[in-house]
């Protein structure tokens, strides 16, 4: 399987596509932003004028889109425009790497199956750094046999390929993971700021907690306190990384899923409220670790 279509060349999609080119795949690409397409064309991809042009003739189609409505539009279409499922003359393996609502993912997969397409939902974890390094984790829903077929392509972009279950299971697992990520990032920020207010050096406190029971991913790999860790958004004014707006979207998905499944997620709901607060302060484009700013004690005069 060498001819791959890649639709959606944003902060995550573009480096993922670059890694496929490096791995020797023949890539056909499309994005609404012409500059994104041009960048991949310069790297060796074939620039296409529409999602259908990119997908036609490909053995495998990957989509990396912002939200549920975008995936639904590309695959199922809109009132005035049919989607890929209705227009494709061939039957490539479809992989949606977007993070979308599990029920929407299952709806798309069911429509795909009715029309003879094999489809996987494969949202990713690892952020832009993982996308660039090719070390992403893919959380996959769908048939095991389809995953086996897609494995070489996914391994060109990621380090861990995890099968969560049937169609939609990848999205469900991703929603749970990102809700927990938001919760432990907020808890890490609270603890670091409490320590600073008590006169502790945040670097020293971070080292102590990393060797104690408070250890977590945010503290170990993505410290939110500026100056503690190099090469993370906190040390470059929270630029780059995983935006507050995207975390807000994922937390919204978690709360929708909680409501549909009658699950109690009070910390998830609180995390959503705090990230909404951060966004309303005009910081939606900053990295999600910028939630630290909500807890910084302002000096008194």
C-alpha positions as CSV (number, residue, x, y, z in Angstrom):
1,X,0.0,0.0,0.0
2,X,1.9,3.0,-1.3
3,X,-0.6,5.6,-2.6
4,X,-2.1,7.5,0.3
5,X,-4.4,10.5,0.4
6,X,-4.1,12.9,3.3
7,X,-6.9,15.5,3.9
8,X,-6.4,18.1,6.6
9,X,-2.9,19.7,6.9
10,X,-3.1,21.6,10.1
11,X,-0.7,21.7,13.0
12,X,-1.0,17.9,13.4
13,X,-1.8,16.8,9.9
14,X,1.1,18.5,8.1
15,X,3.9,16.9,10.1
16,X,2.1,13.5,9.9
17,X,2.0,13.8,6.2
18,X,5.6,14.9,6.1
19,X,6.6,11.6,7.9
20,X,4.6,9.6,5.3
21,X,6.6,11.2,2.5
22,X,9.8,10.5,4.4
23,X,8.7,6.8,4.7
24,X,8.4,6.6,0.9
25,X,4.6,6.8,0.5
26,X,3.2,8.5,-2.6
27,X,1.0,11.2,-1.1
28,X,-2.0,13.1,-2.5
29,X,-2.9,16.0,-0.3
30,X,-5.7,18.5,0.2
31,X,-6.5,21.3,2.7
32,X,-8.7,24.4,2.6
33,X,-5.5,26.5,3.2
34,X,-3.5,26.7,0.0
35,X,-0.2,27.5,1.9
36,X,-0.5,24.2,3.7
37,X,-0.9,22.3,0.5
38,X,2.0,24.1,-1.1
39,X,4.3,23.2,1.8
40,X,3.5,19.5,1.3
41,X,3.9,19.9,-2.5
42,X,7.4,21.2,-1.9
43,X,8.1,18.2,0.2
44,X,7.1,15.9,-2.7
45,X,3.3,15.4,-2.4
46,X,0.8,15.8,-5.2
47,X,-1.3,18.9,-4.5
48,X,-5.1,18.4,-5.1
49,X,-7.9,20.8,-5.6
50,X,-10.5,19.0,-3.5
51,X,-10.9,16.2,-1.0
52,X,-12.3,14.0,-3.7
53,X,-9.4,14.7,-6.0
54,X,-7.0,13.7,-3.3
55,X,-8.9,10.5,-2.4
56,X,-9.6,9.3,-5.9
57,X,-7.1,6.5,-6.8
58,X,-5.6,6.2,-3.3
59,X,-5.3,2.9,-1.6
60,X,-5.8,4.5,1.8
61,X,-7.4,7.8,2.8
62,X,-6.4,9.7,6.1
63,X,-8.4,12.6,7.4
64,X,-7.1,14.9,10.2
65,X,-9.9,17.5,10.7
66,X,-10.8,19.9,13.5
67,X,-14.2,18.6,14.7
68,X,-17.1,16.3,14.3
69,X,-18.9,18.5,11.7
70,X,-15.9,18.6,9.5
71,X,-15.4,14.8,9.4
72,X,-19.2,14.4,8.8
73,X,-19.1,16.9,6.0
74,X,-16.1,15.3,4.2
75,X,-17.4,11.7,4.5
76,X,-21.2,12.2,4.4
77,X,-21.5,15.5,2.7
78,X,-23.9,18.4,3.1
79,X,-27.3,19.2,1.6
80,X,-25.7,20.8,-1.5
81,X,-22.6,18.6,-1.8
82,X,-22.2,14.8,-1.5
83,X,-19.3,13.5,0.6
84,X,-16.5,11.1,-0.2
85,X,-18.6,8.0,0.5
86,X,-21.1,8.8,-2.2
87,X,-18.5,10.0,-4.8
88,X,-15.6,7.6,-4.6
89,X,-15.5,5.1,-7.4
90,X,-12.9,2.9,-5.6
91,X,-13.0,1.5,-2.1
92,X,-9.8,2.7,-0.3
93,X,-9.3,1.9,3.4
94,X,-10.5,5.0,5.3
95,X,-8.9,6.3,8.5
96,X,-10.2,9.3,10.4
97,X,-7.5,10.6,12.8
98,X,-9.6,13.6,13.9
99,X,-10.9,13.8,17.5
100,X,-14.6,13.7,17.2
101,X,-17.7,12.6,19.1
102,X,-17.9,8.8,19.4
103,X,-21.5,8.7,18.1
104,X,-20.6,10.7,15.0
105,X,-17.6,8.4,14.4
106,X,-19.9,5.4,14.6
107,X,-22.5,7.0,12.3
108,X,-19.8,7.7,9.6
109,X,-18.4,4.1,10.0
110,X,-21.9,2.6,9.6
111,X,-22.5,4.6,6.4
112,X,-19.1,3.5,5.1
113,X,-19.8,-0.1,5.8
114,X,-23.1,0.0,4.0
115,X,-21.3,1.3,0.9
116,X,-18.6,-1.3,1.1
117,X,-15.8,0.7,2.7
118,X,-13.6,-0.5,5.5
119,X,-13.0,2.3,8.1
120,X,-11.0,3.0,11.2
121,X,-11.3,5.8,13.7
122,X,-7.7,6.5,14.9
123,X,-7.4,9.7,17.0
124,X,-3.9,10.5,18.2
125,X,-2.1,11.5,21.4
126,X,1.3,13.1,21.6
127,X,0.7,16.6,20.4
128,X,2.6,18.5,17.7
129,X,6.0,17.4,19.1
130,X,4.9,13.8,18.7
131,X,3.6,14.5,15.2
132,X,6.9,16.0,14.1
133,X,9.0,13.2,15.7
134,X,6.7,10.4,14.4
135,X,6.1,9.2,17.9
136,X,2.3,9.6,18.1
137,X,0.0,7.2,19.9
138,X,-2.9,6.0,17.7
139,X,-6.0,4.9,19.5
140,X,-7.9,2.8,17.0
141,X,-11.5,1.7,16.7
142,X,-12.6,-0.8,14.0
143,X,-12.0,-4.3,12.8
144,X,-8.6,-5.9,13.7
145,X,-8.1,-7.1,10.1
146,X,-8.4,-3.5,8.9
147,X,-6.0,-2.3,11.5
148,X,-3.5,-4.9,10.4
149,X,-3.7,-3.6,6.9
150,X,-3.2,0.0,8.0
151,X,-0.4,-0.8,10.5
152,X,2.6,0.0,8.3
153,X,1.1,3.5,7.5
154,X,0.3,4.2,11.1
155,X,3.8,3.1,12.2
156,X,5.3,5.6,9.8
157,X,3.7,8.3,11.9
158,X,3.5,6.9,15.4
159,X,5.2,4.8,18.0
160,X,2.3,3.2,19.8
161,X,-0.7,1.7,17.9
162,X,-3.5,0.7,20.3
163,X,-6.7,-1.2,19.4
164,X,-9.5,0.1,21.6
165,X,-12.3,-2.0,20.1
166,X,-15.1,-1.7,17.5
167,X,-15.9,1.4,15.5
168,X,-16.0,4.5,17.6
169,X,-14.0,2.9,20.4
170,X,-10.9,4.9,19.5
171,X,-12.8,8.2,19.8
172,X,-14.4,7.1,23.2
173,X,-10.9,6.2,24.6
174,X,-9.5,9.5,23.3
175,X,-12.3,11.5,25.0
176,X,-11.5,9.8,28.3
177,X,-7.8,10.3,27.9
178,X,-8.1,14.0,27.2
179,X,-10.5,14.7,30.0
180,X,-7.9,13.1,32.4
181,X,-5.1,15.2,30.7
182,X,-7.0,18.4,31.4
183,X,-7.7,17.4,35.0
184,X,-4.1,16.5,35.9
185,X,-2.8,19.5,34.1
186,X,-5.0,21.7,36.3
187,X,-4.0,19.9,39.4
188,X,-0.3,20.2,38.5
189,X,-0.8,24.0,38.0
190,X,-2.5,24.3,41.4
191,X,0.2,22.4,43.2
192,X,3.1,24.3,41.6
193,X,1.5,27.6,42.4
194,X,0.7,26.6,46.0
195,X,4.4,25.7,46.3
196,X,5.5,29.0,44.9
197,X,3.2,30.9,47.3
198,X,4.8,28.9,50.1
199,X,8.2,30.0,49.0
200,X,9.3,26.8,47.2
201,X,11.4,26.8,44.0
202,X,9.1,25.4,41.3
203,X,12.0,23.3,39.8
204,X,12.8,21.8,43.2
205,X,9.2,21.1,43.9
206,X,8.7,19.5,40.5
207,X,11.7,17.2,41.1
208,X,10.2,16.3,44.5
209,X,6.8,15.5,43.1
210,X,8.3,13.5,40.2
211,X,9.8,11.2,42.7
212,X,6.6,11.1,44.8
213,X,3.0,10.0,44.5
214,X,2.0,13.2,42.7
215,X,4.0,12.2,39.6
216,X,2.0,12.6,36.3
217,X,2.5,13.2,32.6
218,X,2.0,17.0,32.8
219,X,4.6,17.3,35.5
220,X,7.1,14.9,33.8
221,X,6.9,15.9,30.2
222,X,4.9,19.1,29.9
223,X,5.7,21.2,33.0
224,X,3.3,24.3,32.9
225,X,5.6,26.5,35.0
226,X,7.7,28.8,32.8
227,X,11.4,28.2,33.1
228,X,11.3,24.7,34.7
229,X,11.5,22.6,31.5
230,X,13.0,23.5,28.1
231,X,11.3,22.8,24.8
232,X,7.7,23.0,26.2
233,X,5.2,25.7,25.5
234,X,5.4,27.1,29.1
235,X,9.0,28.2,28.3
236,X,8.0,30.0,25.1
237,X,5.1,32.1,26.4
238,X,2.7,29.2,25.9
239,X,3.0,29.3,22.1
240,X,2.6,26.2,20.0
241,X,1.4,22.9,21.3
242,X,-2.2,21.9,22.0
243,X,-4.5,25.0,22.0
244,X,-6.9,25.9,24.8
245,X,-9.6,26.0,22.1
246,X,-8.9,22.4,21.1
247,X,-8.9,21.3,24.8
248,X,-12.2,23.1,25.2
249,X,-13.6,21.1,22.2
250,X,-12.4,17.8,23.6
251,X,-13.8,18.6,27.1
252,X,-17.1,19.4,25.4
253,X,-17.0,16.0,23.8
254,X,-16.3,14.4,27.2
255,X,-19.3,16.1,28.8
256,X,-21.6,15.1,25.9
257,X,-20.4,11.5,26.2
258,X,-20.9,11.6,30.0
259,X,-24.5,12.9,29.6
260,X,-25.3,10.3,26.9
261,X,-23.8,7.4,29.1
262,X,-25.2,8.7,32.4
263,X,-21.7,9.0,33.8
264,X,-20.7,11.2,36.7
265,X,-17.7,13.4,35.7
266,X,-17.7,16.4,38.1
267,X,-13.9,17.0,37.7
268,X,-14.3,16.9,33.9
269,X,-17.1,19.5,34.1
270,X,-15.0,21.7,36.3
271,X,-12.1,21.4,34.0
272,X,-14.3,22.4,31.1
273,X,-15.5,25.5,33.0
274,X,-11.9,26.5,33.8
275,X,-10.7,26.1,30.2
276,X,-13.8,28.1,29.0
277,X,-12.7,30.9,31.5
278,X,-9.2,30.8,30.0
279,X,-10.6,31.1,26.4
280,X,-12.9,34.0,27.4
281,X,-9.9,35.9,28.5
282,X,-8.7,35.9,24.9
283,X,-6.2,33.0,25.4
284,X,-7.8,30.3,23.3
285,X,-4.9,30.1,20.9
286,X,-2.3,29.5,23.7
287,X,-1.2,26.1,24.7
288,X,-3.5,24.3,27.2
289,X,-0.8,24.4,29.8
290,X,-1.4,28.2,29.9
291,X,-4.2,27.3,32.4
292,X,-1.4,27.9,34.9
293,X,-2.1,31.6,34.4
294,X,-5.4,31.3,36.2
295,X,-3.7,30.3,39.4
296,X,-0.8,32.8,39.5
297,X,-1.1,35.0,42.5
298,X,-1.1,38.7,41.6
299,X,1.1,40.8,43.7
300,X,-0.6,43.2,46.1
301,X,0.3,46.9,46.3
